[in-house]
Amino acid sequence: MPGYRVAVIGATGAVGREVLAILEARRFPAATVRAVASPRSAGRSVAGRPVEVLSPEVFEGVDLAIFDTPDEVAQEWVPVAAARGVLVIDNSAAFRAAPDVPLVIPEVNAHALRHIPRRIVANPNCTTATIAVPLSALHRAAGLRRVIACSYQSVSGAGQRGVEQLWAELREVASAGRPLGAPRGGAFAHPIAMNVIPAIGSLRGAHTSEEVKMGAELRKMLEAPDLLVGATCVRVPTLTAHGVAVHAEFATPLPAARARELLRAAAGVEVVDDPAAGRYPTPLLAAGRDPCYVGRIRDDGAGTLAFFAVADNLRKGAALNAVQIAETLVRDGLVRAATAD
């Protein structure tokens, strides 16, 4: 039957598995889906598919490849796939800043997919995605000028090592009845159980790489090169979904009531905003679900609009957004179709 030949690179990881599940759940028109991973996964299967070892040959006959690999692997292998005619959607940070690589969230800037000179599309950082979707709807209406953002990022953002460290520490804390003096794993430099860590990524002067990425990626996707962004990124002891507290200033005054209307109408956003009834976004609400949840929408008393946003970092922050990019490419006729043998 006609369809698209898809390869998922990094298929045995948490995001790769999520990609496979979402492709099936959303009935992506795939003729074939190949699960590809590193040599250490040889002989394994994932989602009922045998795992193929990453090599140039796995891209033969492939139309679309979704990569979820470390940056250095993407830097080596994404150009190999693109050179073989594959259209690549990459979830790493390797190509996000490249001026000739579109950085895309379909609800924000699907039009950027009309020009893909290197056959590479980049997926944004999961924390950026959490706020880019609601901010884009507000930006179109009122002209975003300045953003102050503080993140509350789950341990799954550091991969399986982060999840394992939190569980190991929680078990020990519960048994001992007191916080730990040292971490029980290599994901974080400090204990994460009963703690928060106000540094994510490598240091870039006074900032961290996560904070720098948030500003650069918002400016690129919103096509707002003069946008001022101040961010503090914090790791917290939750498993899945990142929360971000946002204070935003606009060129045109934007009262909270009008912002609430715009967000309710925005694609990819679900407003949960009734604090008197205990209704506002939380990581547990967002985990395993598709939308960016937004609540606590208010004028903050300091002249800016404030809200709290939460999204599943493994879904909208990674796997789901990659599949939505693929769906948009198909819908708009921007990728060729193959026919399965």
C-alpha positions as CSV (number, residue, x, y, z in Angstrom):
1,M,0.0,0.0,0.0
2,P,1.2,3.6,-0.6
3,G,2.8,5.3,2.4
4,Y,5.9,6.8,3.9
5,R,9.0,4.9,4.9
6,V,10.0,6.0,8.3
7,A,13.1,5.3,10.4
8,V,13.3,6.1,14.1
9,I,16.9,6.6,15.2
10,G,17.4,6.0,19.0
11,A,14.3,3.8,19.0
12,T,15.2,2.0,22.3
13,G,15.3,5.3,24.3
14,A,12.4,6.8,26.2
15,V,11.7,9.3,23.5
16,G,12.2,6.9,20.7
17,R,9.7,4.4,22.2
18,E,7.3,7.3,22.6
19,V,7.7,8.2,18.9
20,L,6.9,4.6,17.8
21,A,3.8,4.6,20.0
22,I,2.6,8.0,18.8
23,L,3.1,7.1,15.1
24,E,0.8,4.1,15.7
25,A,-1.7,5.9,17.9
26,R,-2.1,8.8,15.5
27,R,-2.2,6.4,12.5
28,F,0.6,8.1,10.6
29,P,0.5,7.0,7.0
30,A,3.6,4.8,7.2
31,A,4.3,2.0,4.8
32,T,7.2,0.8,7.0
33,V,8.7,1.9,10.3
34,R,12.3,0.9,11.0
35,A,13.6,0.9,14.6
36,V,17.3,1.9,14.6
37,A,19.7,2.1,17.5
38,S,23.4,1.8,18.5
39,P,25.2,-1.5,18.2
40,R,24.7,-2.2,21.9
41,S,20.9,-2.7,21.1
42,A,21.7,-5.3,18.4
43,G,19.4,-8.3,18.7
44,R,16.7,-6.5,20.7
45,S,13.2,-5.6,19.6
46,V,11.1,-2.6,20.5
47,A,7.4,-2.2,20.0
48,G,7.4,-5.5,18.1
49,R,10.0,-4.4,15.7
50,P,13.6,-5.8,15.4
51,V,16.2,-3.2,16.2
52,E,18.5,-2.4,13.3
53,V,22.0,-1.1,14.0
54,L,22.7,2.5,12.9
55,S,24.7,2.4,9.6
56,P,24.4,4.3,6.3
57,E,22.5,1.4,4.8
58,V,19.5,1.8,7.2
59,F,18.6,5.0,5.3
60,E,18.2,3.3,1.9
61,G,14.6,3.8,0.7
62,V,13.7,5.9,3.8
63,D,11.6,9.0,3.3
64,L,11.6,10.4,6.8
65,A,13.9,9.8,9.8
66,I,13.2,10.9,13.3
67,F,16.4,11.2,15.4
68,D,16.5,11.1,19.2
69,T,20.2,10.7,19.9
70,P,22.9,12.6,21.8
71,D,24.2,15.7,20.0
72,E,27.4,14.1,18.9
73,V,25.6,11.2,17.3
74,A,23.2,13.6,15.5
75,Q,26.1,15.7,14.3
76,E,27.7,12.6,12.7
77,W,24.6,10.8,11.4
78,V,22.0,13.4,10.5
79,P,24.1,14.6,7.5
80,V,24.5,11.0,6.4
81,A,20.8,10.5,6.3
82,A,20.1,13.8,4.6
83,A,22.8,13.1,1.9
84,R,20.9,10.0,1.0
85,G,17.7,12.0,0.3
86,V,16.1,11.4,3.7
87,L,14.1,14.3,5.3
88,V,15.3,14.4,8.9
89,I,13.5,15.6,12.0
90,D,16.2,15.9,14.8
91,N,15.4,16.1,18.5
92,S,19.0,17.0,19.6
93,A,20.5,20.5,20.0
94,A,23.0,19.9,17.2
95,F,21.3,21.9,14.5
96,R,18.8,24.1,16.4
97,A,20.9,27.3,16.1
98,A,21.8,26.8,12.4
99,P,20.3,29.6,10.3
100,D,19.6,27.2,7.4
101,V,17.8,24.6,9.6
102,P,14.2,25.4,10.5
103,L,13.3,25.1,14.2
104,V,9.7,24.1,14.3
105,I,6.6,23.7,16.5
106,P,3.7,23.2,14.0
107,E,1.3,25.3,16.1
108,V,3.9,28.1,16.2
109,N,5.7,28.3,12.9
110,A,4.6,25.6,10.5
111,H,5.4,27.9,7.6
112,A,9.1,27.5,8.3
113,L,8.8,24.0,6.8
114,R,8.4,25.5,3.3
115,H,12.2,26.0,3.2
116,I,14.4,23.1,4.3
117,P,17.6,23.5,2.3
118,R,19.7,20.9,4.2
119,R,16.8,18.4,4.5
120,I,17.0,18.8,8.3
121,V,14.3,20.1,10.6
122,A,15.1,20.7,14.3
123,N,12.8,20.0,17.3
124,P,13.1,22.7,20.0
125,N,14.2,22.1,23.6
126,C,11.4,20.6,25.7
127,T,11.4,23.5,28.1
128,T,11.1,26.1,25.3
129,A,8.3,24.1,23.7
130,T,6.3,24.3,27.0
131,I,6.0,28.1,26.7
132,A,6.5,28.7,23.0
133,V,3.0,27.3,22.1
134,P,1.0,29.7,24.4
135,L,3.4,32.6,23.9
136,S,3.1,32.4,20.1
137,A,-0.7,32.9,20.3
138,L,-0.2,36.0,22.6
139,H,2.7,37.3,20.4
140,R,0.5,37.3,17.3
141,A,-2.1,39.4,19.0
142,A,0.0,41.8,21.0
143,G,3.7,41.7,20.1
144,L,5.8,40.0,22.7
145,R,8.7,42.3,23.9
146,R,10.1,40.7,27.1
147,V,9.9,37.3,28.9
148,I,11.0,36.3,32.3
149,A,10.7,32.6,32.8
150,C,11.6,30.2,35.7
151,S,11.4,26.5,35.0
152,Y,10.5,23.5,37.2
153,Q,12.0,20.6,35.2
154,S,11.4,17.0,35.8
155,V,14.1,14.4,36.2
156,S,13.2,12.6,33.0
157,G,14.7,15.6,31.2
158,A,18.0,14.1,32.2
159,G,17.1,10.7,30.7
160,Q,16.7,7.4,32.4
161,R,19.7,8.1,34.7
162,G,17.8,11.0,36.2
163,V,14.7,8.9,36.8
164,E,16.7,6.1,38.4
165,Q,18.6,8.6,40.6
166,L,15.4,10.1,41.9
167,W,13.8,6.7,42.7
168,A,17.0,5.4,44.4
169,E,17.2,8.5,46.6
170,L,13.5,8.5,47.4
171,R,13.7,4.9,48.6
172,E,16.7,5.7,50.8
173,V,15.1,9.0,52.1
174,A,11.9,7.1,53.0
175,S,13.9,4.4,54.8
176,A,16.2,6.8,56.7
177,G,13.7,9.5,57.4
178,R,16.0,12.3,56.5
179,P,17.5,14.0,53.4
180,L,20.7,12.7,51.8
181,G,24.1,14.3,52.1
182,A,25.3,13.1,48.7
183,P,23.7,12.0,45.4
184,R,22.9,8.4,44.6
185,G,23.6,8.5,40.9
186,G,25.5,10.4,38.3
187,A,22.7,12.4,36.7
188,F,22.8,15.3,39.1
189,A,25.6,16.8,41.1
190,H,23.4,17.0,44.2
191,P,20.7,14.9,45.7
192,I,17.4,15.5,43.9
193,A,15.1,13.9,46.4
194,M,13.7,16.5,48.8
195,N,15.7,19.1,46.9
196,V,15.8,21.5,43.9
197,I,18.9,22.2,41.8
198,P,19.0,25.7,40.2
199,A,21.4,24.8,37.3
200,I,20.6,22.7,34.2
201,G,23.2,22.2,31.5
202,S,26.7,23.5,31.2
203,L,27.7,27.0,32.4
204,R,27.8,29.7,29.8
205,G,29.3,32.6,31.7
206,A,26.6,33.7,34.3
207,H,24.0,31.5,32.6
208,T,23.5,27.8,31.9
209,S,23.1,26.3,28.4
210,E,19.5,25.5,29.1
211,E,18.8,29.1,29.9
212,V,20.7,30.4,26.8
213,K,18.8,27.9,24.6
214,M,15.4,29.1,25.8
215,G,16.1,32.6,24.7
216,A,17.7,31.8,21.4
217,E,15.0,29.3,20.4
218,L,12.1,31.6,21.3
219,R,13.6,34.4,19.2
220,K,14.1,32.0,16.3
221,M,10.6,30.4,16.3
222,L,8.7,33.6,17.0
223,E,10.8,35.5,14.4
224,A,11.5,38.1,17.1
225,P,15.2,38.8,17.0
226,D,14.9,41.7,19.6
227,L,12.9,39.7,22.1
228,L,14.4,40.0,25.6
229,V,14.4,36.7,27.5
230,G,15.6,36.1,31.1
231,A,15.4,32.6,32.4
232,T,16.3,30.5,35.4
233,C,16.1,26.8,34.9
234,V,15.6,24.5,37.9
235,R,15.5,20.7,38.3
236,V,12.8,19.5,40.7
237,P,12.0,16.0,42.0
238,T,9.1,15.2,39.6
239,L,9.2,12.4,37.1
240,T,7.6,13.8,33.9
241,A,6.4,17.1,32.6
242,H,8.2,20.5,32.9
243,G,6.5,23.5,34.4
244,V,7.4,27.1,33.6
245,A,6.4,30.3,35.4
246,V,6.2,33.1,32.8
247,H,6.0,36.9,33.1
248,A,5.5,38.5,29.7
249,E,5.5,42.1,28.5
250,F,3.8,43.1,25.2
251,A,3.9,46.1,22.8
252,T,0.1,46.3,23.0
253,P,-1.4,46.1,26.5
254,L,-2.8,42.6,27.1
255,P,-5.2,42.2,30.0
256,A,-5.5,38.8,31.7
257,A,-9.1,38.4,30.5
258,R,-8.1,38.9,26.9
259,A,-5.0,36.6,27.2
260,R,-7.3,33.9,28.6
261,E,-9.6,34.2,25.5
262,L,-6.6,34.0,23.2
263,L,-5.2,31.0,24.9
264,R,-8.5,29.1,25.0
265,A,-8.6,29.5,21.2
266,A,-5.0,28.6,20.6
267,A,-4.1,25.3,19.0
268,G,-2.2,22.9,21.3
269,V,-3.2,24.8,24.5
270,E,-5.6,23.8,27.2
271,V,-6.5,26.4,29.7
272,V,-6.9,25.1,33.3
273,D,-7.5,28.3,35.3
274,D,-9.8,28.2,38.3
275,P,-7.5,28.6,41.3
276,A,-10.5,29.0,43.7
277,A,-11.5,25.5,42.8
278,G,-7.9,24.2,42.9
279,R,-7.7,23.9,39.2
280,Y,-4.4,24.9,37.6
281,P,-1.7,23.0,35.7
282,T,0.5,20.5,37.4
283,P,3.1,18.0,36.1
284,L,0.8,15.1,37.1
285,L,-2.0,16.6,35.0
286,A,0.2,17.0,31.9
287,A,2.1,13.7,32.1
288,G,1.2,11.4,29.3
289,R,-1.0,14.0,27.6
290,D,-0.6,16.1,24.5
291,P,-1.5,19.8,25.3
292,C,0.5,22.6,26.8
293,Y,-1.6,23.3,29.9
294,V,-1.8,27.0,31.0
295,G,-3.3,28.5,34.2
296,R,-2.8,31.1,36.9
297,I,-3.3,33.7,34.2
298,R,-3.2,37.1,35.8
299,D,-1.8,40.6,35.8
300,D,1.2,40.2,38.1
301,G,1.1,43.6,39.8
302,A,4.4,44.6,38.2
303,G,3.1,45.5,34.8
304,T,3.4,42.2,33.1
305,L,1.1,39.2,32.3
306,A,1.8,36.1,34.3
307,F,0.9,32.5,33.8
308,F,2.1,29.0,34.6
309,A,2.5,26.4,31.8
310,V,3.1,22.7,32.0
311,A,3.8,20.1,29.2
312,D,5.0,16.6,29.0
313,N,8.6,16.9,28.1
314,L,8.7,13.5,26.5
315,R,5.6,14.2,24.3
316,K,5.1,17.8,23.3
317,G,8.7,18.5,24.2
318,A,10.1,15.8,22.0
319,A,8.2,12.8,20.5
320,L,4.8,14.3,19.8
321,N,6.2,17.4,18.3
322,A,8.5,15.4,16.0
323,V,5.5,13.4,14.8
324,Q,3.4,16.5,14.3
325,I,6.2,17.9,12.1
326,A,6.1,14.8,10.1
327,E,2.3,15.0,9.8
328,T,2.6,18.7,8.6
329,L,5.2,17.7,6.0
330,V,2.9,15.1,4.7
331,R,-0.2,17.3,4.8
332,D,1.5,20.1,2.9
333,G,3.1,17.8,0.3
334,L,6.6,18.6,1.4
335,V,7.9,15.0,1.5
336,R,7.7,12.4,-1.2
337,A,5.7,9.2,-0.6
338,A,7.1,5.8,-1.2
339,T,5.3,2.5,-2.0
340,A,6.0,-0.5,0.3
341,D,7.2,-3.6,-1.4
